Amino acid sequence: MKYEEWFPEINSDVFKDLREKILIPNSNFVQDCHPIKYLLREVGIEPFFFSDFFEE
């Protein structure tokens, strides 16, 4: 399912830019398996599971 279908209230140009500028040029990140905690940190979401916290 496309982002546009999940979020019809958001202008579809945003998703077009997202694909062209971030997702497609960095597609190697999608194919590599990275822990979700890195995404959570980037978007500023507090971790929920103990495994999503970073060691300090």
DSSP file (Angstrom, degrees, kcal/mol; ACC not computed):
  #  RESIDUE AA STRUCTURE BP1 BP2  ACC     N-H-->O    O-->H-N    N-H-->O    O-->H-N    TCO  KAPPA ALPHA  PHI   PSI    X-CA   Y-CA   Z-CA
    1    1 A M              0   0    0      0, 0.0     2,-0.1     0, 0.0     5,-0.0   0.000 360.0 360.0 360.0 133.4    0.0    0.0    0.0
    2    2 A K    >>  -     0   0    0      1,-0.1     4,-1.6     4,-0.0     3,-0.7  -0.354 360.0-116.6 -75.2 155.6    1.4    3.4   -0.9
    3    3 A Y  H 3> S+     0   0    0      1,-0.2     4,-2.8     2,-0.2    -1,-0.1   0.876 115.7  61.6 -57.2 -37.8    1.9    6.2    1.6
    4    4 A E  H 34 S+     0   0    0      1,-0.2    -1,-0.2     2,-0.2     6,-0.1   0.832 104.8  47.2 -60.1 -32.2   -0.7    8.2   -0.3
    5    5 A E  H <4 S+     0   0    0     -3,-0.7    -1,-0.2     1,-0.2    -2,-0.2   0.842 113.3  47.3 -77.8 -34.1   -3.3    5.6    0.4
    6    6 A W  H  < S+     0   0    0     -4,-1.6    -2,-0.2     1,-0.3    -1,-0.2   0.868 125.4  29.8 -72.2 -36.6   -2.4    5.4    4.1
    7    7 A F    ><  +     0   0    0     -4,-2.8     3,-1.6    -5,-0.2    -1,-0.3  -0.616  65.3 161.6-125.9  71.3   -2.4    9.1    4.5
    8    8 A P  T 3  S+     0   0    0      0, 0.0    -1,-0.1     0, 0.0     4,-0.1   0.726  72.8  65.6 -65.7 -20.1   -4.9   10.7    2.1
    9    9 A E  T 3  S+     0   0    0     -3,-0.1     2,-0.4     2,-0.1    -5,-0.1   0.635  88.2  82.3 -76.8 -12.7   -5.0   13.9    4.1
   10   10 A I  S <  S-     0   0    0     -3,-1.6    -3,-0.1    -6,-0.1     5,-0.1  -0.766  95.4-101.6 -96.4 137.7   -1.4   14.7    3.3
   11   11 A N    >>  -     0   0    0     -2,-0.4     3,-1.5     1,-0.2     4,-0.6  -0.327  26.2-136.0 -56.1 128.6   -0.4   16.3    0.0
   12   12 A S  H 3> S+     0   0    0      1,-0.3     4,-1.8     2,-0.2    -1,-0.2   0.694  98.6  72.7 -65.8 -18.6    0.9   13.6   -2.3
   13   13 A D  H 3> S+     0   0    0      1,-0.2     4,-2.5     2,-0.2    -1,-0.3   0.824  89.9  60.9 -64.1 -29.8    3.8   15.8   -3.4
   14   14 A V  H <> S+     0   0    0     -3,-1.5     4,-2.2     1,-0.2    -1,-0.2   0.922 106.5  44.4 -61.8 -43.9    5.3   15.3    0.0
   15   15 A F  H  X S+     0   0    0     -4,-0.6     4,-2.4     2,-0.2    -1,-0.2   0.841 110.1  55.4 -71.3 -33.0    5.6   11.6   -0.6
   16   16 A K  H  X S+     0   0    0     -4,-1.8     4,-2.5     2,-0.2    -2,-0.2   0.941 110.9  44.8 -62.6 -47.0    6.9   12.1   -4.1
   17   17 A D  H  X S+     0   0    0     -4,-2.5     4,-2.9     1,-0.2     5,-0.4   0.897 110.5  55.4 -63.1 -40.5    9.7   14.3   -2.7
   18   18 A L  H  X>S+     0   0    0     -4,-2.2     5,-2.4    -5,-0.2     4,-1.9   0.925 111.5  43.4 -58.2 -46.4   10.3   11.7    0.0
   19   19 A R  I  <>S+     0   0    0     -4,-2.4     5,-2.9     3,-0.2    -2,-0.2   0.946 118.4  43.3 -63.6 -48.9   10.8    9.0   -2.5
   20   20 A E  I  <5S+     0   0    0     -4,-2.5    -2,-0.2     1,-0.2    -1,-0.2   0.853 124.9  30.8 -69.5 -36.5   13.0   11.0   -4.9
   21   21 A K  I  <5S+     0   0    0     -4,-2.9    -1,-0.2    -5,-0.2    -3,-0.2   0.723 135.9   9.6 -98.7 -23.5   15.2   12.7   -2.3
   22   22 A I  I  X5S+     0   0    0     -4,-1.9     4,-1.4    -5,-0.4    -3,-0.2   0.742 122.2  43.5-123.2 -56.7   15.5   10.2    0.5
   23   23 A L  I  4<S+     0   0    0     -5,-2.4     7,-0.2     2,-0.2    -4,-0.2   0.931 116.3  41.6 -69.2 -47.5   14.1    6.7   -0.1
   24   24 A I  T >4<S+     0   0    0     -5,-2.9     3,-1.5    -6,-0.3    -1,-0.2   0.949 116.8  46.2 -69.0 -48.6   15.3    6.0   -3.6
   25   25 A P  T 34 S+     0   0    0      0, 0.0     3,-0.3     0, 0.0    -1,-0.2   0.808 121.3  40.4 -63.5 -25.7   18.9    7.4   -3.2
   26   26 A N  T >X S+     0   0    0     -4,-1.4     3,-2.0     1,-0.2     4,-0.7  -0.044  73.3 128.5-110.1  30.8   19.2    5.6    0.1
   27   27 A S  H <>  +     0   0    0     -3,-1.5     4,-1.7     1,-0.3     3,-0.4   0.742  62.6  71.5 -62.2 -22.2   17.5    2.3   -0.9
   28   28 A N  H 3> S+     0   0    0     -3,-0.3     4,-1.7     1,-0.2    -1,-0.3   0.818  93.0  57.4 -62.5 -27.9   20.5    0.4    0.4
   29   29 A F  H <4 S+     0   0    0     -3,-2.0    -1,-0.2     1,-0.2     5,-0.2   0.852 104.2  51.7 -68.6 -33.6   19.3    1.3    3.9
   30   30 A V  H  < S+     0   0    0     -4,-0.7    -2,-0.2    -3,-0.4    -1,-0.2   0.878 110.8  47.0 -69.7 -38.1   16.0   -0.3    3.2
   31   31 A Q  H  < S+     0   0    0     -4,-1.7    -2,-0.2     2,-0.1    -1,-0.2   0.806 102.4  73.9 -77.4 -28.8   17.6   -3.5    2.1
   32   32 A D  S  < S-     0   0    0     -4,-1.7     2,-0.8    -5,-0.2     0, 0.0  -0.548  90.9-119.0 -78.2 151.9   19.9   -3.6    5.1
   33   33 A C        +     0   0    0     -2,-0.2    -3,-0.1     0, 0.0    -2,-0.1  -0.830  38.4 176.2 -97.9 108.6   18.3   -4.6    8.3
   34   34 A H        -     0   0    0     -2,-0.8     5,-0.1    -5,-0.2    -5,-0.0  -0.887  36.4-102.3-111.5 141.8   18.7   -1.8   10.9
   35   35 A P    >>  -     0   0    0      0, 0.0     3,-1.5     0, 0.0     4,-0.6  -0.314  26.8-124.4 -60.2 144.2   17.2   -1.8   14.3
   36   36 A I  H 3> S+     0   0    0      1,-0.3     4,-2.5     2,-0.2     3,-0.4   0.719 102.0  79.1 -62.0 -22.6   14.0    0.3   14.7
   37   37 A K  H 3> S+     0   0    0      1,-0.2     4,-2.0     2,-0.2    -1,-0.3   0.796  87.9  56.5 -61.9 -26.8   15.6    2.3   17.5
   38   38 A Y  H <> S+     0   0    0     -3,-1.5     4,-2.0     2,-0.2    -1,-0.2   0.896 108.5  46.2 -70.4 -39.4   17.6    4.3   15.0
   39   39 A L  H  X S+     0   0    0     -4,-0.6     4,-2.2    -3,-0.4    -2,-0.2   0.928 111.5  52.0 -65.9 -44.7   14.4    5.4   13.3
   40   40 A L  H  X>S+     0   0    0     -4,-2.5     5,-2.4     1,-0.2     4,-0.7   0.906 110.5  48.5 -58.1 -42.3   12.8    6.2   16.6
   41   41 A R  H ><5S+     0   0    0     -4,-2.0     3,-0.6    -5,-0.2    -1,-0.2   0.913 110.0  52.0 -65.0 -42.5   15.7    8.4   17.6
   42   42 A E  H 3<5S+     0   0    0     -4,-2.0    -2,-0.2     1,-0.2    -1,-0.2   0.873 115.2  39.6 -63.3 -39.3   15.7   10.2   14.3
   43   43 A V  H 3<5S-     0   0    0     -4,-2.2    -1,-0.2    -5,-0.1    -2,-0.2   0.464 113.7-114.5 -93.5  -0.7   12.1   11.2   14.4
   44   44 A G  T <<5 +     0   0    0     -4,-0.7     2,-0.4    -3,-0.6    -3,-0.2   0.774  61.0 150.2  79.4  27.3   12.1   11.9   18.1
   45   45 A I      < -     0   0    0     -5,-2.4    -1,-0.2    -6,-0.2    -2,-0.1  -0.798  49.1-118.6 -94.7 132.7    9.8    9.1   19.3
   46   46 A E        -     0   0    0     -2,-0.4     7,-0.1     1,-0.1    -5,-0.0  -0.480  35.9-108.2 -66.8 133.7   10.4    7.8   22.8
   47   47 A P        -     0   0    0      0, 0.0    -1,-0.1     0, 0.0     3,-0.1  -0.281  29.6-170.8 -61.7 148.4   11.3    4.1   22.8
   48   48 A F        +     0   0    0      1,-0.1     2,-0.2    -3,-0.1     5,-0.0   0.787  65.5  59.5-106.5 -47.5    8.6    1.7   24.1
   49   49 A F  S >  S-     0   0    0      1,-0.1     3,-1.8     2,-0.0     4,-0.4  -0.584  83.2-123.6 -86.6 147.9   10.4   -1.6   24.3
   50   50 A F  G >  S+     0   0    0      1,-0.3     3,-1.4    -2,-0.2    -1,-0.1   0.860 111.8  58.8 -56.3 -37.5   13.5   -2.1   26.4
   51   51 A S  G 3  S+     0   0    0      1,-0.3    -1,-0.3     3,-0.0   -14,-0.1   0.641  95.7  64.2 -69.6 -13.6   15.4   -3.3   23.4
   52   52 A D  G <  S+     0   0    0     -3,-1.8    -1,-0.3   -16,-0.1     2,-0.2   0.546  83.5  94.7 -87.5  -6.8   14.8    0.0   21.6
   53   53 A F  S <  S-     0   0    0     -3,-1.4     2,-0.3    -4,-0.4   -16,-0.1  -0.559  76.9-122.2 -82.0 150.3   16.7    2.0   24.2
   54   54 A F        -     0   0    0     -2,-0.2     2,-0.2   -17,-0.1    -2,-0.1  -0.682  27.3-109.1 -89.2 144.8   20.4    2.9   23.5
   55   55 A E              0   0    0     -2,-0.3    -1,-0.1     1,-0.1     0, 0.0  -0.508 360.0 360.0 -68.8 139.0   23.0    1.8   26.0
   56   56 A E              0   0    0     -2,-0.2    -1,-0.1    -3,-0.0    -2,-0.0   0.384 360.0 360.0-119.8 360.0   24.5    4.7   27.9
